Amino acid sequence: MYWLLKSEPTCYSIDDLARDKTTRWDGVRNYQARNNMKSMDVGDMCFFYHSSTKIPAVVGMMRVVELYAPEAEDPTFGCVTVEYEKTFQNPVTLSLIKENPLLQNLALLKQSRLSVMPVTKEEWREILKMEGGH
């Protein structure tokens, strides 16, 4: 499975993940996003998306390394642990995504407020192609 996880770069950025190597993707307080994390498996790949910034974009990749577990402070919600994979040389901006006819059904465009969302295999490949990394 493939996923897209959003974070505001002023809160936690791809550079922070590159430094930390792994992190708990906590603080999600949306039931649909939580349920998406519950569906993740170890080894699933995720795009790291910088949101609420001047140029929102897919900026890198990470991998799920620990399954969903409830948070101690609020067990209604929980998190997965992700591991840094790479930072994109060419971030794939939201405006480029919107222009691509192959990405018109991407959850990012349909549910723009959702912070954890699935990505199809075809969408995953198209975004990688746009980045130039694969």
C-alpha positions in Angstrom: 0.0 0.0 0.0 1.0 3.6 -0.6 0.1 6.7 1.5 0.5 10.4 1.7 1.1 12.0 5.1 0.9 15.8 5.6 2.9 18.0 8.0 3.4 21.7 8.2 7.1 22.2 7.7 7.1 24.7 10.6 5.9 21.9 12.9 7.8 18.9 11.5 9.6 18.9 8.1 11.3 16.3 5.8 14.6 17.8 7.1 13.5 17.0 10.6 12.8 13.4 9.6 16.1 13.1 7.7 17.8 14.2 10.9 15.8 12.0 13.3 15.7 9.0 10.9 12.4 7.7 12.5 9.5 9.4 14.1 6.1 8.6 15.6 3.5 10.2 13.3 1.4 11.4 16.2 -0.9 14.3 16.8 -3.5 13.2 14.2 -7.0 14.0 15.5 -9.2 13.1 12.6 -11.0 9.8 12.7 -10.6 9.0 9.0 -6.9 9.8 9.1 -6.6 7.6 12.2 -8.4 4.8 10.5 -6.1 5.1 7.5 -3.1 4.7 9.8 -4.7 1.6 11.3 -4.8 0.2 7.8 -1.0 0.6 7.3 1.4 -2.3 7.3 5.1 -2.4 8.1 6.9 -1.7 4.8 4.2 0.5 3.3 5.6 3.5 1.5 4.5 7.1 2.2 4.9 10.4 0.6 5.9 13.3 2.9 3.8 16.3 2.0 4.5 19.8 3.2 1.2 21.6 3.8 0.2 25.1 5.0 3.3 26.6 3.3 3.9 29.1 0.5 4.4 26.2 -2.0 2.7 23.0 -0.8 4.4 19.9 -2.2 5.3 16.3 -2.0 8.9 16.6 -0.7 10.1 13.1 0.0 9.4 9.5 1.0 9.2 7.5 4.2 8.4 3.9 5.1 6.2 2.5 7.9 8.4 0.6 10.4 6.0 0.1 13.3 2.3 -0.6 13.2 -0.4 1.7 14.6 -0.5 1.9 18.4 -2.7 4.0 20.7 -1.1 7.2 22.1 -0.6 7.2 25.8 -2.1 10.6 26.4 -5.2 9.9 24.3 -5.8 6.3 23.4 -8.7 7.2 21.2 -6.0 8.2 18.7 -2.7 6.7 17.8 0.2 6.7 15.4 2.5 4.7 13.2 6.3 5.0 13.2 7.9 6.0 10.0 11.5 5.9 8.8 13.1 8.4 6.4 13.8 7.2 2.9 14.7 10.2 0.8 14.2 13.9 0.1 13.1 14.8 -3.4 15.5 16.8 -5.5 12.5 18.1 -7.3 9.5 18.5 -5.0 6.2 17.8 -6.7 4.1 20.9 -6.0 0.3 20.9 -5.5 0.0 23.1 -8.6 1.8 20.5 -10.7 -0.4 17.7 -9.2 -3.5 19.7 -10.1 -2.4 20.1 -13.7 -1.7 16.3 -14.2 -4.7 14.5 -15.7 -3.5 11.2 -14.3 -3.8 12.6 -10.7 -7.3 14.1 -10.8 -8.7 11.4 -8.4 -5.8 11.8 -5.9 -7.3 12.0 -2.4 -5.2 15.1 -1.9 -7.4 16.9 -4.4 -10.6 15.3 -3.3 -10.2 15.6 0.5 -7.7 18.4 0.9 -8.1 18.7 4.7 -7.3 15.0 5.4 -3.8 14.6 6.8 -3.3 10.8 6.2 -4.6 9.4 2.9 -4.2 6.4 0.6 -2.4 6.7 -2.8 -3.0 4.2 -5.6 -0.1 2.4 -7.2 -0.6 4.3 -10.4 -0.7 7.7 -8.5 2.5 6.7 -6.6 4.3 5.9 -9.9 3.1 9.1 -11.5 4.3 11.3 -8.7 7.7 9.6 -8.7 7.9 10.1 -12.4 7.1 13.8 -12.0 9.9 14.0 -9.4 12.3 12.4 -11.8 13.5 9.9 -9.2 12.2 6.7 -10.8 
